[in-house]
Amino acid sequence: MMSSDPRRLLVALDHSEPGQALKIVESLAPLGVGFKVGLQLFMAGGRSLVKELAANHKIFLDLKFHDIPNTVAAAVREAAGLGIWMLNVHASGGREMMRAAAAAASEFSPAPLVMAVTVLTSLDNKDLTETGCSDTTGSQVLRLSRLAANCGLDGVVCSAHEIRDIKNALFPRFITVTPGIRPAGSGQDDQVRTALPSTVTSQGGDYLVVGRPITAAADPLQTAGCILSEMGGDL
């Protein structure tokens, strides 16, 4: 995938008002970027909004399914039926849950990509210790990435700091989606393991998720264009 491909940029639509999200989508449509719908917007706009967006755009449905295998498989089928391009599950749900998710997605054509959430980018080593995990974030991400690959998933959600190790340990076509992207001059907000857009592309990352730096900007289109330039795009 070429670094100039605007489809590598996924804009997080973290809104409580569907109308606001649709305005952002309309303003960024000329760039051809993709969009991420998370828990906040899904709870506000529901299935109908996701289906509307998926009809014309690449939609990453970021609901992070984590439950028993049968329940997750059923949820994946419901999500895939909306025409989305990508969804995710928590890798910590285990082998059978991830296998069930992959199998459910494969029932559809085209099948949505199924990504495994490894360690949230809002967590650091101290946070992991508090949850009973003695590994560093990097070690835990790599362990969960190997498990996800063995279960037939398409890739993982990880920070920029783990991309190169994942690509080296698994294979280049194992997809990485990286949130916590902050362009030069932006604050971290509630993210801990952040990175510049150029860092992700230099590490061989595939997709970048950017939310507030774009959606809260005075000119979202201009800001998104600048981020694409930071990624190595040629607009």
N, C-alpha and C positions, 0 to 999 in steps of 0.2 A: 504494500500500500504506500503510495507516494505521500511525502510529508505535506505536499501542497493541497491535498484532498480535504476540502472543508467538511466532508462528512465525518472526519475524525473528531471534530469538535461537537460535543453533546452539551447543549445548554440546559441547565437544571431549572425547571419551571416550579420554583418553590413559592407558590402563591396560595392564598386562601380564597381568592376571587377568580373563578374561571375566566371572567372577562379580561382580567389583567394578563393572565397567561396567554390568552388568544391574541392580545395586542402585541405581546412580545414575539410570538410565533410569526405574526404577520409582518412585523418590522424586520425580522431576521430572515424571512423566506428568501430574499434575493441571494443570500450567501449559500444556501443549500446545506446548512448545518442540520444536525439531528437534535432531538430534544429528549430530556429525561423527565418522567413524571414520577414523583415520589409520593410518600404517604400523605403529605399535607394537601397537595392538589387532588390526589385521588379521593381523599375523604370529602373534599369540597365539591368536586365535579363528577366523581363516579365513573362507572363503566362507559356511559354514553360519551363523555368528554374524551376519554382515551380512544374510543373507537373513531370519533370524529378526527382527532389528531392523526391517528394511525392511517387514515385513508389517504393522506397526502404527505406524510413525513415519516422519517425513521424515528420510532419511539422506543426508548428504553424504559420499561416499566420497572421501577426501582421499589419493590415492595418487600424485598428480602424475606422470602418465605422460609419459615423455620418451624416445623411441626413433624408429626409422625409421617412416614412415607406415603400412606394412602391419602392423607389430607393434602399434603404438598402436591402430589400428582394431580389431584382433582383441581387444586388451585391453578396449577400450570395449564391445565386444559382450558379452564375458564379464561385465563389471561391470553393464551394463544388464539383463542377464538375471536379476540378483539382485533386481530391483525397486527399485533405489535411485532417489532423487529428483534427485541432483546428483553430478557427478564433475568432476575437473579434470585438465588437462594443462599442461605447461610451454610458455609462449608462445615461449620461446627454441628450441623444437624446430622452429620455422619454419612457413611457409605451408602446404606440402603436408601436413605432419603434422597441423596443426590442421584443415585441410579434411577429411582422412581421418577424424579423430575425430568431427567434426560429422556427416559422412555416415553413419558407423557408428551413431551415436546415433539418427539419424532413422529407422532401420529399425525402431525399437520404438515402441509406442503404449501408454501415453504415453512419449514420449522423455525421457530424463533431461536436465537442463540440463548443458551443457558449459561449464566455466569455464576461463579461461586464467590460470595463475599468472604474474604479472609479475615483481616483485622481492620476494624474501622479506622479511618485516618484521624479520628478524634482521640485515639488511644495511643499511649506510649508504654514503655517497659513497666513503669510503676503501676499503671492501670491493669496491665496483664497480671502482675503479681497479686494484686488485690482480688482478682477473680480466680486465683489458684493456679495460674499458668506460670511456671518458672522459666520458660524460654523467653528470649528476646522477641521483639515484634518481627524482626527479620526471619528468625528461625521458625516461628509459628506460621508466618505467611508462607514460607517455602514448604513446610510440612502439609499445610492445608491445600496448597496448590498442587502438590503431587497427588494427594488424595482425590482432588477434583478431576485431575486428568485421568486417573485410573478409573473413575466412575463415568467417563464419557462426556464430561462437560466441555464446553467450548473455550472456557477461559476463566479468569478470575478478576475480581475487583481488588486492587492493591494500591499502595502509595508508590510514588516515583522511586523511592529508595530501594524497592524490592524488584523492580522490573528486570534489571539485567540478570540477577541471580535466577529468576524464574525462567527467563528465556534460555539461559545457559543450561539449567538443570533439566528442563523439559524439551521443548522444541520451539523454533521461532514462530510457528504458526499458532501456538497456544496464545489466545488473545488476552491482552491486558486492558482493563478499563481503570483509569486513574482519576479519582476525585481529589479534592483538596488543592486544586490548581489555583495559584494566585499570581497574576501578572505583576510585573515590576511596579512597586508603589502601592500595592494593595495590602490590607491588613490580613491577619490569619483568621479573624472571627473565632469560631469555636473549633477550628481545625488545629491539629498538632503537627502531623507529618505532611507538611505542605511542600510545593515545588513550583518552580517557574515552568511555563509552557515549553520553553526550549529544553529544559532538563528532561522532560518526559520524552520528547522526540529524540534527543541525543542518546537516551538509554534504550531506545528501540520500542517505546510504548506505542500502543495502537490507538486507543481512544482516550480523550481527555474530557472530563466533566467540569464545567465552569458554571457557577450559578450567580451569586450576588455581585461579583465584579462586573458582570454583564447586565443582569436584569435590574440592578439598582443604579446603573449608570445613567447620566443625563442623556446620552446618546448610545443606546445599546448596539445599534448597527455599527457605529464607528468603533466602539470598544471591542466588539467581536472581531471586526476586521483587523484591529491592532493585535489581538491575541493570535489570530491566524498567521499574521506576519511573524510574531514571536515563535510560532511553531515551525516556521520555515516556509509558510505559504507564499504564493506569488499572486497577489490580487490585482 
